[in-house]
Amino acid sequence: MSFVAQVVVGVGLVVVGAVVALGFADAELLWFRGRPLGVVLGILGLVDIGEALLRRRGPDSLR
């Protein structure tokens, strides 16, 4: 996946996670509750953005 596409997906996950966590905190979506599902989606989005940035800079930037 390209850098821009991966960042867009990550930002989308963060936004959707925030909407679910804040707007549907007490709702039940299948067997998931709203707030924990939103938090997990936000964390996955941040990990996705971090991975895209790490791939762009290269693994040597961590040293």
N, C-alpha and C positions, 0 to 999 in steps of 0.2 A: 504494500500500500504506500502511496506517495506521502511525503511529509505533510502537505497541505490537507489531504484527505484524512489522514490520521488525526491531525489537530482538530479538524472540523468535527469528526466523530467524537473525539474526547470532549470538546466544548458542548456538543449536543447532549452527551451523557450527563455532564455536570448540570446543564440547564434543566433537563428532564428530571434529574434527581432532585434538584432544588424545588421544582414545581411539585413533584410528588411528596417530598418530605414536608414542605410548608403548606401546600394547598390541600393535600389529602392525607393528613397525618393519622387520622383515626379510621380511614377507609380500609376495607379489606379487599385486596385484589387477588382473587383466587385464594391461595392459602397464605399470602403475604400481607402484612400490615403496611400501611403507607409510609410512615416515617423511616423504619429500618430499610425498606426497599429503596427509598430515595437516597438515604445515606450511602448504601452500597453502590448505587448507580453513580453517585457523585465521586466516590472513591475510585471506582473503575475508570471514570472519565479522567481523573487526575493522573492515574497510573498510565493511561493511554497517552496523554499529553507528555508526561515525563519520558515515556519510552520513545516517543517521536523526537523529542529534543535530544535525548541521549544518542539515538541513532544518527542524528544530523551532526552532532559535535564529535562523535566517535568515542569509543571506550577509553581512549587514552586521556580524555579530559577529566576523568575521575581521579587520576593520580596526582 
